[in-house]
């Protein structure tokens, strides 16, 4: 009891959370709202939601606001009955990592579309921290089940298709895979209820949290470049890259079928990052590219996405969207600041507007087969080149 009390005191005194990716970026120098933003960000918590696992809990702050449905606020959205309904799905970059409500990617897409539309525009930001395209697809299906059918859907994907597999070695894996699995298995296994109860008590103790914190600090110091917490990676191979792309392409096939049946427009955007692409990198961004251990897997996956984009007209590769930018746009290797969000939002809004103008009532195009871009001669050549590097 005394040891547990002592551990609780230590944990309480050292409760300030660790610095998150991008939090220490030089971008925040001279930004008077930065400290308040990250204080609010650290206070945001997730809640369980059926099938797609988590959404943010409702939160009201000066810079971050999340509604009762777990969705980040979109300033300027005019969600009237006659509004053009745009549902956006993605991970933390779309959600607005590092930016207040007014300069999130979702908010800037709203602004861009409102400037060119004769109808009111209502962008709903379904993005969640860590969400991948499979979780996004499930969220969309749940909305359709409830009878809420949008006019247009945007998927913003890429990094979260790669990062969990890098840590777990399994395409389609979500963040915290092993943590979620252990808790579900413990709750469902009646034959080990007493053992699970003891394990739950131990895992919730201050002594265990203190020991875990010390162990995690040691792993971060001694083994840079590891995957998500609790993972066994890093895993990097051409086969894993093939599986990641095939899984993502399968989701595109499902999205195409659902959109055709329900009659909404959709476009999918593969996001940029500092590890690939033709942006002129600042000194800070060059360090990001040099230090990221995930680079080899990112390069393998992005080489395959080139093939998918060529076969599938609704997928747009934005890796070179910053080709004309010399300013700092990355907070870390994949989260971007307001400067980057404006460029991306412009590209997304332009594509959506053009697709809307060209939209016809013709039958759906033949869907892409997930395996079409696996094993092609060009991919094999790129794989060999990557291995040589």
C-alpha positions in Angstrom: 0.0 0.0 0.0 2.8 2.4 0.8 4.6 1.6 -2.4 1.4 2.2 -4.4 0.8 5.5 -2.6 4.4 6.6 -3.4 4.0 5.6 -7.0 0.7 7.6 -7.2 2.5 10.7 -5.8 5.2 10.4 -8.4 2.8 9.8 -11.3 0.7 12.8 -10.1 3.7 15.1 -10.0 4.9 14.0 -13.4 1.5 14.1 -15.0 2.3 16.7 -17.7 2.0 14.8 -21.0 4.9 14.2 -23.3 5.5 16.5 -26.3 3.5 15.3 -29.3 4.7 15.1 -32.9 4.8 18.7 -34.3 4.2 20.3 -30.9 7.7 21.8 -30.8 7.7 23.0 -34.4 9.3 26.4 -35.1 6.0 27.2 -36.8 4.6 28.1 -33.5 7.1 30.8 -32.7 5.2 34.0 -32.5 1.8 32.3 -32.5 0.2 33.6 -29.3 -2.5 30.9 -29.4 0.0 28.0 -29.5 0.3 27.2 -25.8 -3.5 27.4 -25.3 -4.1 25.2 -28.3 -1.8 22.3 -27.1 -3.2 22.6 -23.6 -6.7 22.0 -25.1 -5.4 19.3 -27.4 -4.0 17.3 -24.5 -7.4 17.6 -22.8 -9.3 15.9 -25.7 -10.3 12.3 -24.9 -11.8 9.5 -27.0 -14.9 7.5 -26.4 -15.8 4.1 -27.8 -18.1 4.0 -30.9 -19.4 0.8 -32.4 -17.5 -0.7 -35.3 -15.0 2.1 -35.9 -13.8 1.9 -32.3 -13.4 5.5 -31.3 -14.4 9.1 -31.7 -13.4 12.2 -29.7 -15.5 13.0 -26.7 -17.5 16.3 -26.9 -15.2 19.2 -26.0 -15.6 22.9 -25.8 -12.6 25.2 -25.9 -11.4 28.5 -27.3 -9.5 26.8 -30.2 -10.8 23.2 -30.3 -14.5 22.3 -30.3 -16.0 18.8 -30.8 -19.7 18.3 -31.0 -21.9 15.7 -29.3 -21.3 13.3 -32.2 -17.5 13.5 -31.8 -16.9 15.7 -34.8 -14.6 18.6 -35.0 -16.3 21.9 -35.6 -16.3 23.4 -39.1 -16.6 27.2 -38.9 -18.6 28.7 -41.6 -20.6 25.6 -42.4 -24.2 26.4 -43.4 -26.1 23.2 -42.7 -29.5 24.2 -43.9 -31.9 21.7 -45.5 -31.0 22.9 -49.0 -27.3 22.9 -48.3 -24.7 21.0 -50.4 -23.7 18.2 -47.9 -20.0 17.2 -48.1 -18.8 14.5 -45.7 -15.0 14.4 -45.2 -13.3 11.4 -43.8 -9.7 10.9 -42.7 -7.2 10.9 -39.9 -5.5 13.5 -37.7 -4.3 15.7 -40.6 -7.9 16.3 -41.8 -9.1 16.5 -38.3 -6.8 19.5 -37.7 -3.7 18.3 -35.8 -1.8 21.4 -34.6 -4.4 24.0 -35.8 -7.4 25.8 -34.3 -10.9 25.2 -35.7 -10.6 28.1 -38.2 -7.6 26.7 -40.1 -8.2 23.0 -40.1 -8.2 21.3 -43.5 -12.0 20.7 -43.1 -12.6 24.4 -42.4 -10.6 25.5 -45.3 -12.3 23.1 -47.7 -15.6 24.6 -46.4 -14.3 28.1 -47.2 -13.1 27.1 -50.7 -16.3 25.4 -51.7 -18.5 28.2 -50.3 -16.7 30.7 -52.5 -17.7 28.8 -55.7 -21.1 27.4 -54.9 -24.5 29.0 -55.4 -26.0 26.8 -52.7 -25.1 26.9 -49.0 -22.3 24.5 -48.3 -22.1 22.2 -45.2 -18.8 20.4 -44.7 -19.0 17.8 -42.0 -15.6 16.7 -40.6 -15.8 13.0 -39.7 -12.0 12.8 -39.4 -10.7 11.1 -36.2 -7.2 10.9 -34.8 -5.6 7.7 -36.2 -8.5 6.7 -38.4 -7.7 4.7 -41.6 -9.8 4.1 -44.7 -11.5 1.0 -43.4 -12.7 2.9 -40.3 -13.7 5.8 -42.6 -15.7 3.5 -44.8 -17.5 2.0 -41.8 -18.4 5.5 -40.5 -19.9 6.4 -43.9 -21.9 3.2 -44.0 -23.3 4.0 -40.5 -24.4 7.4 -41.7 -26.2 5.8 -44.7 -27.8 3.3 -42.4 -29.2 6.2 -40.5 -30.6 7.7 -43.7 -28.1 10.6 -43.8 -27.0 10.6 -47.5 -24.5 13.3 -48.5 -24.2 15.0 -51.9 -20.4 14.4 -51.9 -17.8 12.4 -50.0 -14.1 13.1 -49.6 -11.7 10.5 -48.3 -8.2 11.9 -47.3 -6.0 8.9 -46.8 -2.4 7.6 -46.8 -0.3 7.8 -43.7 -2.7 5.8 -41.5 -2.8 3.1 -44.1 1.0 2.7 -43.5 1.9 3.5 -39.9 0.0 0.7 -38.0 1.2 -2.0 -40.5 4.8 -0.6 -40.0 4.4 -1.5 -36.3 2.3 -4.6 -36.5 3.2 -6.2 -39.8 -0.4 -6.5 -40.9 -2.1 -4.6 -43.7 -5.3 -2.9 -42.6 -4.3 -2.8 -38.9 -5.6 0.1 -36.9 -3.7 2.0 -34.1 -3.5 0.3 -30.7 -4.4 -3.0 -32.2 -2.9 -5.1 -29.4 -4.2 -2.9 -26.6 -7.8 -3.1 -28.0 -7.5 -6.8 -28.7 -6.3 -7.6 -25.1 -9.2 -5.7 -23.5 -11.8 -7.3 -25.7 -10.4 -10.8 -25.2 -10.3 -10.2 -21.5 -13.8 -9.0 -21.3 -15.2 -11.9 -23.4 -13.2 -14.8 -21.8 -15.4 -16.0 -18.9 -13.1 -18.9 -18.0 -10.3 -16.5 -17.0 -12.5 -13.8 -15.4 -10.6 -13.9 -12.1 -7.2 -13.7 -13.8 -8.4 -10.9 -16.0 -9.8 -9.0 -13.0 -6.4 -9.2 -11.3 -4.7 -8.2 -14.5 -7.1 -5.2 -14.9 -6.4 -4.1 -11.3 -2.6 -4.4 -11.8 -2.8 -2.5 -15.1 -4.7 0.3 -13.5 -2.4 0.7 -10.5 -0.1 3.7 -10.2 3.0 1.4 -9.7 2.3 -0.3 -13.1 1.8 3.1 -14.8 5.0 4.4 -13.4 6.9 1.3 -14.4 5.4 1.4 -17.9 6.3 5.1 -18.2 9.9 4.4 -17.3 10.0 1.4 -19.7 8.5 3.4 -22.5 11.0 6.2 -22.0 13.8 3.7 -22.3 12.5 2.2 -25.5 12.1 5.7 -27.0 15.7 6.5 -26.2 17.2 3.2 -27.2 15.2 2.2 -30.2 14.2 5.1 -32.4 12.0 4.6 -35.4 9.8 1.9 -33.8 6.1 1.6 -34.7 3.0 2.3 -32.6 3.0 1.6 -28.9 2.8 -2.1 -28.1 3.9 -3.1 -31.6 6.6 -5.5 -32.6 8.0 -3.7 -35.7 9.3 -2.1 -37.6 8.1 -4.2 -40.5 9.2 -3.3 -44.0 8.9 -5.5 -47.1 7.6 -5.3 -50.7 5.0 -7.9 -49.7 3.6 -5.8 -46.9 3.5 -2.8 -49.2 1.5 -4.9 -51.8 -1.0 -5.9 -49.1 -1.4 -2.3 -47.9 -2.2 -1.1 -51.4 -4.5 -4.1 -52.1 -6.4 -3.4 -48.9 -6.8 0.3 -49.7 -7.9 -0.5 -53.3 -10.5 -2.9 -52.0 -12.0 -0.1 -49.9 -12.1 2.0 -53.1 -14.1 -0.7 -54.8 -16.6 -0.7 -51.9 -16.8 3.1 -51.9 -17.5 3.1 -55.6 -20.3 0.6 -55.3 -21.9 2.4 -52.4 -21.6 5.8 -54.1 -23.2 4.4 -57.3 -26.1 2.9 -55.4 -26.8 6.0 -53.2 -26.1 8.5 -55.9 -23.5 10.7 -54.3 -20.3 12.1 -55.7 -17.0 11.0 -54.2 -13.3 11.7 -54.6 -10.3 10.2 -52.8 -7.1 12.0 -52.1 -3.7 10.3 -51.2 -2.0 12.7 -48.8 1.5 14.3 -49.1 4.3 13.9 -46.6 7.8 15.1 -46.1 9.4 11.8 -47.0 8.4 11.7 -50.6 7.4 14.3 -53.2 9.1 17.2 -55.0 8.7 19.9 -52.3 11.8 22.1 -51.7 12.4 21.1 -48.1 13.3 23.6 -45.4 16.1 22.6 -43.0 13.6 21.5 -40.5 11.8 19.3 -43.1 15.1 17.8 -44.2 15.7 16.6 -40.7 12.2 15.0 -40.7 13.1 13.1 -43.8 16.5 12.0 -42.5 15.3 10.8 -39.1 12.0 9.0 -40.0 12.6 5.2 -39.8 9.4 4.6 -41.7 10.7 6.0 -44.9 11.5 2.7 -46.7 7.9 1.4 -46.3 6.4 4.8 -47.3 8.5 4.8 -50.5 7.4 1.2 -51.3 3.7 2.0 -50.8 3.8 5.3 -52.6 5.4 3.7 -55.7 2.4 1.3 -55.8 -0.1 4.1 -55.3 1.1 5.6 -58.6 -0.2 2.6 -60.4 -3.5 2.6 -58.6 -4.0 6.3 -59.4 -3.4 5.7 -63.1 -6.2 3.0 -63.2 -8.7 4.7 -60.9 -10.1 8.1 -61.9 -11.5 9.0 -58.5 -8.1 8.7 -56.7 -5.8 11.7 -56.7 -2.2 11.5 -55.6 -1.2 14.8 -53.8 2.4 13.9 -53.0 3.6 16.8 -55.2 0.9 19.3 -54.1 3.7 21.3 -52.5 6.1 21.3 -55.4 6.0 25.0 -55.7 6.2 25.7 -52.0 9.5 26.7 -50.3 8.0 27.7 -46.9 7.7 25.4 -43.9 4.5 23.4 -44.2 5.2 20.3 -42.2 4.9 20.1 -38.4 6.3 16.6 -38.5 6.8 14.2 -41.3 3.1 14.1 -42.2 1.1 16.7 -40.2 0.9 20.1 -41.9 0.3 23.7 -40.7 -2.2 26.2 -42.0 0.0 27.1 -45.0 -0.1 23.5 -46.1 -3.8 23.1 -45.3 -4.7 26.0 -47.6 -2.8 24.5 -50.5 -4.4 21.1 -50.0 -7.9 22.5 -49.5 -7.5 24.4 -52.8 -6.6 21.2 -54.6 -9.5 19.2 -53.1 -12.1 22.0 -53.7 -11.0 22.4 -57.3 -11.3 18.7 -57.9 -14.7 18.5 -56.3 -16.0 21.5 -58.2 -14.8 20.1 -61.5 -16.3 16.7 -60.8 -19.6 18.3 -60.0 -19.6 20.2 -63.3 -18.8 17.1 -65.3 -21.1 14.8 -63.4 -23.5 12.7 -65.4 -26.1 10.1 -64.7 -24.2 7.4 -66.6 -23.6 4.0 -65.0 -20.7 3.5 -62.7 -17.3 2.7 -64.1 -15.9 -0.8 -63.8 -14.3 -1.0 -60.4 -10.6 -1.5 -59.9 -9.6 -5.0 -59.0 -7.4 -4.7 -55.8 -4.6 -7.0 -57.2 -4.1 -5.1 -60.5 -1.2 -3.1 -59.2 0.6 -5.9 -57.5 3.3 -7.7 -59.3 3.4 -5.5 -62.4 6.9 -5.2 -64.2 7.2 -1.5 -63.3 6.4 -2.3 -59.6 9.0 -5.1 -59.6 11.6 -2.7 -61.0 10.8 0.0 -58.4 11.0 -2.7 -55.6 14.4 -3.7 -56.8 15.6 -0.1 -56.9 14.3 0.5 -53.3 16.1 -2.6 -52.1 19.3 -1.4 -53.6 19.0 1.9 -51.8 
